[in-house]
Amino acid sequence: MQGREVPKFYETVTPEAYADDETRPRAALPDTLTDNVYVVLDIETTGLRSYTDRIIEIGACRIVGGEITETFSSLINPRMNLPWYITDVTGITDKMLRGAPTYERVLPDFYKFCDGTCLVGHNIDRFDINFLNNYWGLLGFDGKTATADTLKLAHKRRPGLVNYKLPTIAAAYGYTFDGRTHHRALDDAIITAKIFLDMETGQNL
């Protein structure tokens, strides 16, 4: 049975153009980057269980021709109070979420943003894609499959790291997070996208 059609227009969250003054010069791009459009994504949630916990933030960026071209970002009202440890980790508070749109308004726009692209994320295979497919299923959309998981790629490309958390891998590729922005979805997605591009083009090996 075919799922709900991809929305024709963005209704609640509109992507924004992205410009980065620190973009690294890259050699000739591999076919994987010239032949595909990628969306690199990250979510923040109320917990680890995709069928009972809830998404509170989505951040993503689109890669076209080996460059980050636009971003998608929104807080999501989970209709519940956050556990204290989620606020402690993310810096996201109940007050910040009180006026945010609900998933019924955000997830259709995000489905449109992801349509026709290859999905990438850090630990996306075991975490992010499960949450997203659960929500998209509730809204009647077909599920999607991740194309690349930078956690798995890092184990192959950078063996011997002390751990494979995103900040550790970022440091190995020469990227740092600004203050407490780690565990905010858009910041994590952009760093993950830069790591993915370096992995695909063989930078900093």
Secondary structure, 3 states (H helix, E strand, C coil): CCCCCCCCCCCCCCCEECCCCCCCCCCCCCHHHHCCEEEEEEEEECCCCCCCCCEEEEEEEEEECCEEEEEEEEECCCCCCCCHHHHHHHCCCHHHHHCCCCHHHHHHHHHHHHCCCEEEECCCCCCHHHHHHHHHHHCCCCCCCEEEEHHHHHHHHCCCCCCCCHHHHHHHCCCCCCCCCCCCHHHHHHHHHHHHHHHHHCCCC
